[in-house]
Amino acid sequence: MTRHKMDPLRVLRTPATRSDLHALVDTLPDDELNEAARYLTGLATADPVLRALLLAPLEDEELEPEELEAIEAGRQAYERGEYVSDEDLARELGECP
């Protein structure tokens, strides 16, 4: 992949153009493309909830041992069929006949 040289501070001095953004994307390492796509999708969506999720910083804290145990216990319960379906939950909450 050819890397284009661009002035990284140009965007602070002048409004960015689509061409500037294309050139910037072309400079990204391949391992950053998913993050860029997530961020750009967040900017492009009109759905406020999806926007908030996509633009939120990724979780970078390690899970505590208790959290890992709880996740594993939940997975095992699911595999044993110990869960409540969406329909059953809606009935329990009185939101469905």
NUMIGU-235041 format. One record per residue (C-alpha): residue in three letters; y, x, z. Coordinates in steps of 0.25 Angstrom, whole numbers, plus 5000, padded with zeros to 4 digits. Layout:
N
<res->ala&Y->Y&X->X&Z->Z>
...
REM end
This chain:
97
<res->met&Y->5000&X->5000&Z->5000>
<res->thr&Y->5014&X->5005&Z->4996>
<res->arg&Y->5024&X->5005&Z->5007>
<res->his&Y->5038&X->5002&Z->5004>
<res->lys&Y->5049&X->5009&Z->5011>
<res->met&Y->5060&X->5000&Z->5017>
<res->asp&Y->5071&X->5001&Z->5026>
<res->pro&Y->5066&X->4994&Z->5039>
<res->leu&Y->5080&X->4992&Z->5044>
<res->arg&Y->5085&X->4985&Z->5031>
<res->val&Y->5080&X->4971&Z->5036>
<res->leu&Y->5090&X->4973&Z->5048>
<res->arg&Y->5102&X->4976&Z->5039>
<res->thr&Y->5099&X->4966&Z->5028>
<res->pro&Y->5092&X->4953&Z->5026>
<res->ala&Y->5077&X->4955&Z->5022>
<res->thr&Y->5073&X->4950&Z->5009>
<res->arg&Y->5059&X->4946&Z->5004>
<res->ser&Y->5058&X->4959&Z->4997>
<res->asp&Y->5061&X->4967&Z->5010>
<res->leu&Y->5050&X->4959&Z->5017>
<res->his&Y->5040&X->4962&Z->5006>
<res->ala&Y->5044&X->4977&Z->5007>
<res->leu&Y->5042&X->4977&Z->5022>
<res->val&Y->5028&X->4970&Z->5021>
<res->asp&Y->5024&X->4981&Z->5011>
<res->thr&Y->5027&X->4991&Z->5022>
<res->leu&Y->5019&X->4985&Z->5032>
<res->pro&Y->5005&X->4992&Z->5036>
<res->asp&Y->4993&X->4983&Z->5032>
<res->asp&Y->4990&X->4981&Z->5047>
<res->glu&Y->5003&X->4974&Z->5049>
<res->leu&Y->5002&X->4964&Z->5038>
<res->asn&Y->4996&X->4953&Z->5046>
<res->glu&Y->5007&X->4954&Z->5057>
<res->ala&Y->5017&X->4954&Z->5046>
<res->ala&Y->5011&X->4942&Z->5040>
<res->arg&Y->5010&X->4935&Z->5053>
<res->tyr&Y->5025&X->4937&Z->5056>
<res->leu&Y->5029&X->4933&Z->5042>
<res->thr&Y->5021&X->4920&Z->5043>
<res->gly&Y->5027&X->4917&Z->5056>
<res->leu&Y->5041&X->4918&Z->5050>
<res->ala&Y->5037&X->4910&Z->5038>
<res->thr&Y->5031&X->4898&Z->5045>
<res->ala&Y->5038&X->4886&Z->5049>
<res->asp&Y->5029&X->4882&Z->5060>
<res->pro&Y->5035&X->4886&Z->5073>
<res->val&Y->5022&X->4888&Z->5081>
<res->leu&Y->5016&X->4896&Z->5070>
<res->arg&Y->5029&X->4904&Z->5069>
<res->ala&Y->5029&X->4907&Z->5084>
<res->leu&Y->5014&X->4911&Z->5083>
<res->leu&Y->5016&X->4920&Z->5071>
<res->leu&Y->5028&X->4927&Z->5076>
<res->ala&Y->5024&X->4929&Z->5090>
<res->pro&Y->5020&X->4943&Z->5094>
<res->leu&Y->5006&X->4946&Z->5094>
<res->glu&Y->4999&X->4947&Z->5107>
<res->asp&Y->4997&X->4962&Z->5110>
<res->glu&Y->4992&X->4962&Z->5124>
<res->glu&Y->4978&X->4965&Z->5128>
<res->leu&Y->4970&X->4953&Z->5133>
<res->glu&Y->4966&X->4954&Z->5148>
<res->pro&Y->4951&X->4955&Z->5151>
<res->glu&Y->4952&X->4940&Z->5157>
<res->glu&Y->4958&X->4935&Z->5144>
<res->leu&Y->4947&X->4942&Z->5136>
<res->glu&Y->4937&X->4935&Z->5145>
<res->ala&Y->4943&X->4922&Z->5144>
<res->ile&Y->4944&X->4923&Z->5128>
<res->glu&Y->4929&X->4927&Z->5128>
<res->ala&Y->4925&X->4916&Z->5137>
<res->gly&Y->4933&X->4906&Z->5128>
<res->arg&Y->4925&X->4911&Z->5116>
<res->gln&Y->4912&X->4910&Z->5123>
<res->ala&Y->4915&X->4896&Z->5127>
<res->tyr&Y->4919&X->4892&Z->5113>
<res->glu&Y->4906&X->4898&Z->5108>
<res->arg&Y->4898&X->4889&Z->5118>
<res->gly&Y->4906&X->4877&Z->5113>
<res->glu&Y->4914&X->4875&Z->5125>
<res->tyr&Y->4927&X->4871&Z->5120>
<res->val&Y->4935&X->4858&Z->5117>
<res->ser&Y->4938&X->4854&Z->5103>
<res->asp&Y->4952&X->4851&Z->5098>
<res->glu&Y->4948&X->4836&Z->5097>
<res->asp&Y->4942&X->4836&Z->5111>
<res->leu&Y->4954&X->4842&Z->5117>
<res->ala&Y->4964&X->4832&Z->5109>
<res->arg&Y->4955&X->4821&Z->5115>
<res->glu&Y->4956&X->4827&Z->5129>
<res->leu&Y->4971&X->4828&Z->5128>
<res->gly&Y->4972&X->4813&Z->5123>
<res->glu&Y->4977&X->4818&Z->5109>
<res->cys&Y->4966&X->4812&Z->5101>
<res->pro&Y->4957&X->4799&Z->5101>
REM end
